[in-house]
Amino acid sequence: MSRRFVSSKSEGQSITLIALIMVVLFGMVALSVDVGNTYAQQRDLVRSTNAAALAGMEAYERGGNEVSDSDVADAIIKSFESNGIKVVDKPVEDLSPGERSMTATYIAENGSEHVGCPVGKCTGGAPDNVGYIKVETKGNVDTYFARVVGQDTLPVNTTAHATTCLASENVFPIAVYEHFIDTEINQFADPGDGSYNAAGFASESYPTGLASRKLYLETDQVNKGFSWLKWTNDQQGVAQSLLGFGNLKDGFEEVVPWPDPSRVAPDHYPLTPGELSANDWLYGHSGNPYNAQIRAALDEHRDAGTQMQLPIVSKPTGMPGGNTAYQFVRLGVFFVVDHGDNYIELAYAHEAKEPVCLNTPPIRSKGLQGMVWVKPNWAETGEVRPPINYQVVLDVSGSMSWDFRGYGSNGGTDYLCENNKNNPLGASTAHKCEDGNDSGWKNVEERRIYVAKDAINALIDNMDPEMGDVMRVIAYSTTGLGNDNAEAYPTAGLTGDKDELRDAVKKAGMQWNDPYKTAGSTPGAQGMNAVGKLLEQAPEEFDGRVYKNVVIYLTDGVANVYLNGQRNINCPGFSANEALNTPSCQLGTDDNPGPITQLISEATKVKQNNSDLTLYVVAMAGVAETGLHQVASHGAFFPANDDQTMRNILSDIQVKAEEDQCLASESNYTNDFSNQDPFSIGQYDAPANGYGYATIRDTAGNVLPNGQGRLPIEYKEALGGVGYLIPQEPGIAPGEYSIEAYVNYRGPDGVVRTYRQLINTDTPNGATSRSFNVPPEDLNRMLEMEPIYLDLPPNVGICSS
């Protein structure tokens, strides 16, 4: 049976398609209108910015030694105004319709920005050594149709660099020796040999005349006066270069490499490859190319009174093959008076003026160097089962009254007091949750303070007073604990009496006469400072045996109180409550350390002042770990995110304290490697005269090639200590990079360990690498890197090394 296919038609289908097509066409037309308008305004902005940069550079050059910063700024602004562009000193987001944000910058000849001295705001006038003026403009163009799809504006922006350039027209390859010109009187010197004519040239431009001098072609005897040049090494003749305006613009090559064996080449020779510039070496023309074509070309320039710009050179140097190179100094303006087979008579007018032009500053690579410091760690073996001095530093801030999930209760209602990203109960976050009386979790046994005290009591139960074990609890909070925000229990001092200790635990930080209600902020640095002072007073021995000191620092909050007791709530962009609980707000700087940094500093003192001490950190309820790894001894940091883990951790600490007689010790960072030899450990090898390597990678993670990416860490005389170095040649190009480093260092226990954790104020926990930037515009050719401070990775146990 055959099937017939019957076509059908839905009424209105064509209308729908036509409507869709119309919408698409409208959108395309609208887009073309907006894009076309933006392109036109971008083109105008580019032209205007180029003109403004040139105007600014002309004003700077015109001002000479008396140049005024305001004159340069006025020239730039007037140039924009003449082109119908209104420029203002505003951020782009604050611009009114038709306005363009503009900044202008002075840049030195080496491409380095004059920092802190923008055009128009440069205190003390325009700076010296300005090689470029950079003008940047930014703005927005209002759209007509694209706003329908939410695009109200389209950006326009551009940058122009203006500088002075040597002329490329009327420049001819005839070298004149510098010492033949008397710069004091700005004319040829008279050698008294008859080659000088005081009135050898006159014209309408120089009615009083110019002195001329007959210069002879240099042959085997140097300094005869002039030499024929070539703009490129393979140029065959000279005549073509003398026709019309010359042919320098068609191509130029410097002599490379630097040909003078008597002097070291300056950095980055040639300064501007392919462009005639000061200190370039020019190719000499071997032999005497003078012929009929050269004669005719010189006659034409003489008869026309051409202002010929000729290279003034300082000295020659020999090259392989018997050729000669000449070092270029500047261009001078000369007139041809006469010429012959081996001579040319010239009149010198003045030094050639360099016109302003658009040109981007050269990108300079830079040297790079930095010091490396290491924090020595080592293991000390104690005697079998020494007496143990437990110092429990207990956080009794308000959040310790919540449960491990961050829940509190008030008036029979549960609230989520922290950790807003995890709310399995779906509780409200509307309550402020200030303290245990206000928001203590309804199930007392699940409160953090209850779990912590219960775990401490379990540790007390397993202590052995007969072995000399003692304990003290130091509670810390900003509420109810005296001026120093820390108080020790029992108040009578260390004890091994278990009943007395349980009572001390009960009273520690107690608020509203309830041992499981807490209040206040987290003065971690003050708590650590208190235990340091108490350890100074603690007995050193029991029954002739030296105490093993075990500090257990328990916390559920970010350290947010300075050593002086002041809460740190100042953090731009954060509310006071957010600042208190944000680690980055509590770090501070090297010059102004924040509460976390002060906590680390106090912990470091405790560890270094008590070599027979292990400092454990128990981070409760998911508290941010920032800085806590540095507080703990190596291998002694433990997160406790639930009640059972909390109890297990303290039990494990007690077992380690009693059975493990290895003590982890450390000292301050040092740059002294005088007692170290090169050591290699597995993949972490060391250079022959060094201790490790610094590795530099690009943004894609690739190690830089040609020896720039793997730098030996060794003693550097330029640094006066141990560090790494990339010399200015070949240097490192501007850009974004990352650096990682390691050293192999032998501790006092004779064990060589690999230190590869980079520590600084911003990352107190450390990191395996850090980012850095090599700026393109910097007056310093050697980039001084921040010192690298190396520690062991946090998961490395000293006693297991």
C-alpha positions in Angstrom: 0.0 0.0 0.0 1.4 3.3 -0.9 1.3 6.3 1.3 0.5 9.8 0.3 2.1 12.7 2.0 -0.4 15.5 2.5 1.0 18.9 3.1 -0.7 21.2 5.5 -0.5 24.9 6.4 -0.9 26.6 9.7 -2.5 30.0 9.4 -0.3 32.8 10.8 3.0 30.8 10.4 4.4 33.3 7.8 3.5 36.3 10.0 5.4 34.8 12.9 8.5 34.1 10.8 8.4 37.6 9.3 8.1 39.1 12.7 11.2 37.1 13.9 13.1 38.2 10.8 12.2 41.8 11.4 13.4 41.5 15.0 16.7 40.1 13.8 17.1 42.7 11.1 16.3 45.5 13.6 18.9 44.1 16.0 21.6 43.9 13.3 20.8 47.5 12.2 20.8 48.7 15.8 24.1 46.9 16.4 25.7 48.4 13.3 24.6 51.9 14.3 26.0 51.6 17.9 29.2 49.9 16.8 29.8 52.3 13.9 29.3 55.3 16.2 31.7 53.8 18.8 34.3 53.1 16.1 34.1 56.7 14.9 34.5 58.1 18.4 37.4 55.6 19.1 39.1 56.8 15.9 38.7 60.5 16.9 40.0 59.7 20.4 43.1 57.9 19.0 43.9 60.9 16.8 43.3 63.4 19.5 45.3 61.4 22.1 48.2 61.1 19.6 48.1 64.9 19.0 47.9 65.7 22.7 51.0 63.5 23.5 52.9 65.2 20.7 51.8 68.6 22.0 52.9 67.8 25.5 56.4 66.5 24.4 56.8 69.7 22.2 56.1 71.8 25.2 58.6 69.9 27.3 61.3 70.2 24.7 60.5 73.9 24.1 60.8 74.7 27.8 64.4 73.5 28.0 66.0 73.8 31.4 63.1 76.1 32.6 60.3 73.7 31.5 57.2 74.1 33.6 54.9 71.1 34.5 51.9 73.4 34.1 52.9 74.4 30.6 53.2 70.7 29.6 49.7 70.0 31.1 48.2 73.0 29.4 49.6 72.0 26.0 48.0 68.6 26.4 44.6 69.9 27.5 44.5 72.6 24.8 45.3 70.0 22.2 42.4 67.9 23.3 40.1 71.0 23.3 41.2 71.9 19.8 40.0 68.5 18.7 36.6 68.8 20.5 37.5 66.4 23.3 36.7 67.3 26.9 39.1 65.6 29.2 38.7 65.5 33.0 40.5 64.0 36.0 37.8 61.5 37.0 37.3 57.8 37.2 35.5 56.3 34.2 32.4 55.4 36.2 32.0 59.1 37.2 32.2 60.6 33.7 29.3 62.7 32.4 28.2 62.2 28.7 30.9 63.5 26.3 33.7 63.5 29.0 36.9 61.5 28.7 39.1 60.5 31.6 42.7 61.5 30.9 46.0 60.9 32.7 49.5 61.9 31.4 52.7 60.6 32.7 56.4 61.5 32.4 58.6 58.5 31.5 62.4 58.4 31.6 64.6 57.6 28.6 65.0 54.1 29.9 61.2 53.5 29.8 60.8 53.9 33.6 57.8 55.9 34.9 58.5 58.9 37.1 56.5 57.6 40.0 54.5 60.2 42.0 55.0 62.9 39.4 52.0 62.8 36.9 51.8 65.6 34.4 50.0 68.6 35.9 50.5 67.4 39.5 54.3 67.1 39.6 55.5 69.0 42.8 58.6 71.0 42.1 58.1 71.2 38.3 58.6 68.8 35.5 61.4 66.2 36.1 64.7 66.0 34.3 65.4 62.9 32.2 62.1 62.7 30.4 62.3 60.6 27.3 58.6 60.1 26.8 55.2 61.5 27.7 52.4 59.0 27.9 48.8 60.1 27.6 46.0 57.7 28.4 42.3 58.4 27.7 39.3 56.4 28.7 35.5 56.9 28.3 32.2 55.5 27.4 29.9 56.1 24.4 26.2 56.1 25.0 24.3 53.6 22.8 21.1 54.2 21.0 19.7 50.7 20.5 22.0 48.3 22.4 20.5 49.6 25.7 17.4 47.4 24.8 19.6 44.4 25.6 21.1 46.0 28.7 24.2 47.6 27.0 23.9 51.3 27.8 27.4 52.2 26.9 30.4 50.9 24.9 34.0 51.7 26.0 36.5 53.8 24.1 40.1 54.1 25.3 43.6 54.5 23.9 47.2 55.3 24.9 49.9 57.3 23.1 53.6 57.8 23.8 55.4 60.8 22.4 59.2 61.2 22.4 61.9 62.9 20.3 63.3 61.0 17.3 66.2 61.6 15.1 65.2 62.7 11.7 65.0 60.1 8.9 65.0 62.6 6.0 67.9 64.8 4.9 70.2 62.4 6.8 73.2 61.3 4.7 76.0 58.8 5.3 79.0 61.1 5.8 80.6 60.9 9.2 82.3 63.9 10.8 84.6 63.6 13.7 83.3 65.3 16.9 86.6 66.8 17.9 86.7 68.9 14.7 83.8 71.0 16.0 84.4 73.6 18.7 81.2 73.2 20.8 81.9 76.4 22.8 81.6 78.6 19.7 79.4 76.2 17.8 81.5 76.0 14.7 84.5 74.2 13.2 87.7 74.5 15.1 90.6 76.2 13.3 93.6 73.9 13.2 95.8 76.6 11.6 96.8 74.4 8.6 94.9 76.3 5.9 91.9 74.0 5.9 89.7 76.5 7.8 87.8 79.4 6.2 86.1 81.8 8.6 83.6 82.9 5.9 83.4 79.8 3.8 79.6 79.8 3.5 76.8 82.4 3.4 73.1 82.2 2.5 69.8 84.1 3.2 69.4 82.0 6.4 73.0 82.8 7.4 73.8 86.3 6.0 76.8 86.8 8.3 78.2 83.6 7.1 79.4 80.3 8.6 82.9 79.0 8.9 83.8 76.1 6.7 86.6 73.5 6.9 88.0 71.1 4.4 87.9 67.6 5.8 89.9 64.8 4.3 88.9 61.2 3.8 90.1 58.9 6.6 92.5 56.3 5.2 95.1 54.5 7.2 95.7 57.6 9.3 92.8 58.1 11.6 91.0 61.4 12.4 91.5 62.9 8.9 88.1 64.5 9.3 85.4 62.5 7.6 84.4 59.0 6.4 81.8 57.4 4.2 79.2 55.3 5.9 76.7 52.6 5.1 73.2 52.4 6.7 73.3 48.6 6.5 76.1 46.1 6.4 75.2 44.8 2.9 74.8 48.2 1.3 76.9 48.3 -1.9 77.1 52.0 -2.8 76.9 55.5 -1.4 75.4 57.5 -4.2 71.9 56.2 -3.8 72.0 57.3 -0.1 72.8 60.9 -1.2 69.9 61.4 -3.6 66.9 63.5 -2.7 66.1 63.2 1.1 68.4 60.2 1.5 67.3 56.6 2.2 67.8 56.2 5.9 64.1 55.6 6.3 64.4 52.5 4.1 66.4 50.6 6.6 69.1 50.9 9.2 71.4 48.4 11.0 73.7 49.0 13.9 76.9 47.1 14.2 76.2 44.2 16.4 77.5 42.9 18.7 79.3 45.8 20.4 82.5 46.0 18.5 84.8 48.0 20.8 87.0 45.6 22.8 88.3 48.4 25.0 85.0 49.2 26.6 82.1 47.1 28.1 78.9 47.4 26.2 76.1 49.4 27.9 73.0 47.6 29.1 70.7 46.7 26.2 72.9 47.7 23.3 71.5 48.6 20.8 69.0 50.8 22.7 66.5 50.9 19.8 67.4 48.2 17.3 66.8 49.3 13.7 66.7 53.0 14.6 69.6 55.4 14.6 70.3 56.4 18.2 73.1 57.7 20.5 76.0 55.2 21.1 75.1 53.2 18.0 78.1 51.9 16.0 77.8 52.7 12.3 79.3 50.7 9.4 82.2 52.4 7.6 82.5 52.1 3.9 85.8 50.4 2.9 87.9 52.2 0.3 87.0 55.4 -1.4 83.6 55.2 -3.2 83.8 58.7 -4.6 82.6 58.7 -8.3 80.6 60.6 -10.8 77.2 59.8 -9.2 78.4 61.0 -5.8 79.9 64.1 -7.4 76.6 64.9 -9.0 74.6 64.3 -5.9 76.9 66.5 -3.8 76.8 69.3 -6.4 73.0 69.2 -6.3 72.9 69.6 -2.5 75.5 72.4 -2.7 73.6 74.3 -5.3 70.3 73.8 -3.5 71.7 74.8 -0.1 70.5 71.6 1.4 70.7 71.5 5.2 72.3 68.1 5.3 72.1 66.3 8.6 75.3 64.3 9.0 76.3 61.8 11.8 78.9 63.3 14.2 81.0 60.4 15.5 83.4 60.1 18.4 85.8 57.3 17.6 86.4 54.4 15.2 87.2 50.8 16.0 88.5 48.1 13.8 86.3 45.1 12.7 87.1 41.7 11.2 87.9 41.9 7.5 89.7 45.2 7.8 86.4 47.2 8.1 85.9 50.1 10.5 82.9 51.0 12.7 82.2 54.5 14.0 80.4 55.4 17.2 77.5 57.8 16.6 77.1 60.8 19.0 74.5 63.1 17.4 73.3 64.6 14.1 74.6 68.0 13.0 73.4 70.4 10.3 76.0 71.0 7.6 76.2 72.7 4.1 78.3 71.4 1.3 80.8 74.1 0.1 83.1 72.0 -2.1 84.2 68.4 -2.6 86.7 66.3 -4.4 88.1 62.8 -4.7 89.4 62.6 -1.1 88.0 65.6 0.6 84.8 67.5 1.4 84.5 71.1 2.5 81.6 71.6 4.9 80.1 74.5 6.9 78.7 73.6 10.3 75.5 75.3 11.4 74.3 73.7 14.6 73.2 70.5 16.2 70.2 69.0 14.5 66.9 69.4 16.3 65.1 66.2 17.2 61.5 66.4 16.1 58.8 64.9 18.4 57.2 61.7 17.2 55.0 58.8 18.4 57.0 55.9 19.7 56.5 53.4 22.5 59.2 53.2 25.2 61.5 50.1 24.9 60.5 47.2 27.1 63.5 46.6 29.4 64.2 43.4 31.1 65.4 43.7 34.7 67.6 42.0 37.1 66.1 40.3 40.0 67.5 39.3 43.4 66.2 38.3 46.8 67.4 37.0 50.2 66.4 33.6 51.6 65.9 32.9 55.3 65.3 29.5 56.9 63.7 28.6 60.3 65.8 25.7 61.7 63.9 22.8 63.3 65.4 19.8 65.0 64.5 17.0 67.3 65.6 16.5 70.9 65.3 13.1 72.6 64.1 13.3 76.2 64.4 10.8 79.0 61.9 7.9 79.4 58.5 9.0 80.7 59.4 12.4 82.2 56.9 14.3 84.3 54.5 16.3 82.2 53.5 19.9 82.7 50.2 20.4 80.9 49.2 24.0 80.1 45.7 24.0 78.6 44.9 27.3 76.9 41.1 27.3 76.6 39.0 29.6 74.5 36.0 30.8 76.5 34.7 33.3 74.0 30.9 33.6 73.3 30.9 31.2 70.4 32.1 28.3 72.6 28.5 28.2 73.9 27.2 27.1 70.5 27.2 23.5 69.1 29.8 22.3 66.6 27.5 23.1 63.7 27.2 26.7 64.7 23.7 26.6 66.2 22.6 28.5 69.3 19.2 28.9 70.9 17.2 31.8 72.3 13.7 31.7 73.8 13.0 28.2 72.6 14.0 29.0 69.0 17.1 27.7 67.3 19.3 30.0 65.3 22.3 29.6 63.0 25.0 31.8 64.6 27.8 31.1 62.2 28.7 29.0 59.1 25.8 30.3 57.0 26.7 28.0 54.1 25.8 24.9 56.1 22.3 25.0 57.7 20.9 21.5 57.8 18.2 22.5 60.4 17.1 25.4 58.2 17.3 27.7 61.3 16.9 31.4 61.1 20.0 33.7 61.0 18.1 36.7 62.3 19.5 36.5 65.9 22.7 38.3 66.8 24.0 35.4 68.9 26.2 37.4 71.2 27.1 35.0 74.1 26.1 31.9 76.1 23.4 33.7 78.1 21.9 35.1 74.9 22.3 32.1 72.5 23.7 29.1 74.3 22.7 25.9 72.4 19.7 24.2 74.0 21.5 20.9 74.6 24.2 21.7 77.1 26.1 18.5 76.5 26.6 19.5 72.8 28.0 22.9 73.5 31.6 23.3 72.4 32.6 24.5 75.9 31.0 21.4 77.5 32.8 19.0 75.0 36.1 20.8 75.5 35.9 20.7 79.3 34.7 17.1 79.2 37.8 16.2 77.1 40.1 18.0 79.5 38.6 16.1 82.4 39.2 12.9 80.6 42.9 13.9 80.2 42.9 14.7 84.0 41.5 11.3 84.8 44.5 9.7 82.9 47.2 11.9 84.4 49.7 10.2 86.8 50.5 12.5 89.7 52.9 10.0 91.1 55.0 10.5 88.0 54.9 14.2 88.7 52.2 15.2 86.1 50.7 18.6 86.7 48.2 20.8 84.9 46.9 24.3 84.7 44.1 25.8 82.6 44.4 29.3 81.2 41.0 30.6 80.1 41.0 33.5 77.6 38.2 35.9 76.6 37.5 39.6 76.6 34.8 39.2 79.3 35.3 38.7 83.0 39.0 37.6 83.0 40.8 40.7 84.2 42.8 43.4 82.4 44.9 40.8 80.4 41.8 38.9 79.3 43.4 35.6 80.5 43.2 33.9 83.9 44.8 30.7 85.2 43.0 27.9 87.1 43.6 26.8 89.8 44.6 30.2 90.9 47.0 28.7 93.4 49.2 27.4 90.5 50.1 24.0 89.0 48.8 20.9 90.7 48.4 17.2 90.1 45.4 17.0 92.4 42.6 15.7 90.1 39.7 17.0 92.2 41.3 20.4 92.3 41.9 20.3 88.6 38.3 19.3 87.8 37.1 22.2 89.9 39.5 24.5 88.0 38.1 23.3 84.7 34.6 23.9 85.9 35.4 27.5 86.9 37.5 28.3 83.9 35.7 31.1 82.0 32.4 30.5 83.8 29.8 33.2 83.1 26.5 33.8 84.9 27.6 31.2 87.5 27.3 28.6 84.7 30.4 26.6 83.7 29.0 26.0 80.3 28.1 29.6 79.4 30.8 31.8 77.8 31.1 35.4 76.5 33.4 37.8 74.7 35.8 37.9 71.8 38.9 35.8 71.1 42.1 37.4 72.5 44.4 34.5 71.4 47.6 36.5 71.6 46.8 37.4 75.2 46.1 33.8 76.1 49.4 32.7 74.5 51.3 35.6 76.2 49.8 34.4 79.6 51.0 30.9 79.2 54.5 32.1 78.2 54.7 34.1 81.4 53.5 31.2 83.5 56.0 28.8 82.0 58.8 31.2 83.1 57.6 30.6 86.7 57.0 26.8 86.3 59.2 24.3 88.1 61.8 22.7 85.8 62.2 19.4 87.5 60.2 16.8 89.6 62.2 14.4 91.7 65.3 15.1 89.7 63.6 14.6 86.3 63.1 17.5 83.9 59.5 18.4 83.1 58.2 17.9 79.6 56.0 20.9 78.7 52.9 20.3 76.7 50.8 23.3 75.7 47.3 22.6 74.3 45.8 25.6 72.6 42.0 25.2 72.0 40.1 27.7 70.0 36.9 28.0 67.9 37.4 31.5 66.7 39.6 33.8 64.7 42.1 35.7 67.0 40.7 39.2 66.9 42.1 41.1 69.9 45.4 42.9 70.1 47.9 42.2 72.9 46.8 45.5 74.4 43.2 44.1 74.7 41.7 46.2 71.9 39.4 44.4 69.6 40.3 44.8 65.9 37.1 45.8 64.0 38.8 48.1 61.4 38.8 46.5 58.0 37.7 48.4 54.9 34.7 46.9 53.2 33.7 44.8 56.2 31.2 45.5 59.1 32.6 45.3 62.6 31.2 41.8 63.1 32.5 40.6 59.7 36.0 42.0 60.5 36.1 40.2 63.8 35.6 36.9 62.1 37.6 37.4 58.8 41.2 36.2 59.0 42.5 38.6 56.4 41.3 41.5 58.5 43.3 40.2 61.5 46.6 39.7 59.9 47.9 43.2 59.6 51.4 43.9 58.2 55.0 43.4 59.2 55.1 47.0 60.5 51.7 46.8 62.1 50.9 43.2 63.0 47.3 42.2 63.6 46.0 39.9 66.3 46.7 36.7 64.3 50.2 37.8 63.6 50.7 38.7 67.3 49.4 35.3 68.2 52.0 33.6 66.0 54.7 35.9 67.5 53.7 35.0 71.1 53.6 31.3 70.2 57.0 31.5 68.6 58.4 33.0 71.8 56.8 30.2 73.8 58.4 27.5 71.6 61.8 29.1 71.4 62.1 29.9 75.1 61.2 26.3 76.1 63.1 23.8 74.1 61.5 20.9 75.9 58.0 21.9 74.8 55.4 20.8 72.2 52.6 23.2 71.4 49.4 21.5 70.2 46.6 23.4 68.5 43.1 22.1 68.4 41.0 24.0 65.9 37.3 23.5 66.8 34.1 23.6 64.8 35.7 24.5 61.4 37.4 27.7 62.5 39.6 29.2 59.8 43.1 27.7 60.1 44.9 30.9 59.0 48.0 31.2 61.2 47.2 28.3 63.4 49.7 26.0 61.7 52.4 28.5 62.6 51.2 28.6 66.2 51.5 24.8 66.5 54.7 22.8 66.7 55.3 20.8 63.5 52.9 18.0 63.2 50.9 19.2 66.2 47.8 20.8 64.5 44.5 19.1 64.8 41.0 20.1 63.5 38.1 19.0 65.6 34.8 19.4 63.8 32.6 17.3 66.2 32.5 16.3 69.8 33.9 12.7 69.5 36.9 13.9 67.4 37.6 16.5 70.1 37.8 13.9 72.8 39.9 11.6 70.7 42.4 14.4 69.9 43.1 15.2 73.6 43.5 11.5 74.3 46.0 11.1 71.5 47.9 14.1 72.7 48.2 12.6 76.2 49.4 9.3 74.7 52.0 11.0 72.6 53.2 13.1 75.6 53.7 10.0 77.7 55.1 7.6 75.2 56.9 9.8 72.6 60.0 11.2 74.1 61.1 13.1 70.9 60.6 16.9 71.3 60.4 19.2 68.3 62.4 22.4 68.7 63.0 25.5 66.5 64.8 28.8 66.4 64.4 32.1 64.7 64.8 32.6 61.0 68.4 32.8 59.9 70.3 33.8 56.8 73.5 32.3 58.2 74.5 29.2 56.3 78.2 29.3 57.3 78.1 25.9 59.0 76.2 24.3 56.2 77.4 22.2 53.3 75.6 21.5 50.0 73.2 18.6 50.6 70.9 16.9 48.2 67.8 15.0 49.3 66.0 12.9 46.7 64.4 15.3 44.1 65.6 18.3 46.1 69.2 18.6 44.9 71.5 21.4 45.7 74.0 23.3 43.5 77.7 22.7 44.0 78.2 25.8 46.2 74.7 26.3 47.4 71.8 25.0 49.4 68.8 24.8 47.1 67.0 26.4 44.2 64.4 29.1 43.6 62.1 28.3 40.7 60.3 31.0 38.6 57.3 30.2 36.5 55.2 32.1 34.0 51.4 32.5 34.4 50.9 29.2 32.5 53.1 27.4 35.1 56.0 26.9 32.8 59.5 27.2 34.3 61.3 30.1 32.6 64.0 28.9 30.0 67.6 29.7 29.6 68.5 29.4 33.3 66.1 32.1 34.4 63.7 29.7 35.9 65.9 27.7 38.1 68.2 29.9 40.3 70.7 28.5 42.7 70.3 29.7 46.3 73.8 30.4 47.5 75.9 33.2 49.0 75.6 36.3 46.8 78.1 39.1 47.4 75.7 41.6 46.0 73.2 40.7 48.6 75.6 40.2 51.5 74.0 36.9 52.3 72.3 33.8 50.9 69.8 34.3 48.1 69.2 34.1 44.4 69.9 36.4 41.5 69.1 37.0 37.9 71.6 39.5 36.6 70.5 42.6 34.6 71.8 40.8 31.5 69.9 38.9 30.3 67.4 39.9 32.9 63.7 39.0 33.2 61.0 40.6 31.1 58.1 42.6 32.7 55.1 40.4 33.5 53.4 38.2 36.1 55.3 35.3 37.6 55.3 33.0 40.5 58.3 31.8 42.6 58.9 28.8 44.8 62.0 27.8 46.7 63.6 25.2 48.8 66.8 24.8 50.8 68.3 21.7 52.4 69.4 22.7 55.9 71.1 20.6 58.6 69.7 21.2 62.1 71.5 20.9 65.4 70.4 17.3 65.6 72.5 16.5 62.5 69.4 15.8 60.3 69.1 17.5 56.9 65.6 18.6 56.2 64.1 20.3 53.1 62.5 23.6 53.9 60.0 24.6 51.1 57.1 26.4 52.8 57.0 30.1 52.1 55.9 32.2 55.1 54.9 35.8 55.2 52.4 38.1 56.9 49.7 37.6 54.3 50.0 33.8 54.4 51.1 32.9 57.9 50.2 29.2 57.2 52.6 29.3 54.4 52.3 28.3 50.7 54.5 26.5 48.2 54.7 29.5 45.9 53.8 33.1 45.7 53.0 35.5 42.9 55.0 38.6 42.0 55.1 41.2 39.3 58.0 42.7 37.3 56.7 46.2 36.4 57.5 47.5 32.9 58.1 51.0 34.2 60.5 51.3 37.1 63.5 53.6 37.7 65.4 50.7 39.3 67.0 48.2 36.9 67.4 45.6 39.7 64.1 44.4 41.2 64.5 43.8 45.0 62.2 40.9 45.9 60.6 40.4 49.2 62.7 38.1 51.4 61.7 34.4 51.2 61.2 32.9 54.7 61.2 29.1 54.5 59.8 26.7 57.0 59.0 23.0 56.9 55.7 22.0 55.4 53.0 21.7 58.2 52.6 18.0 57.6 56.2 17.2 58.3 56.8 15.9 61.8 60.2 16.8 63.2 60.5 13.5 65.1 59.6 11.5 62.0 62.2 13.1 59.8 
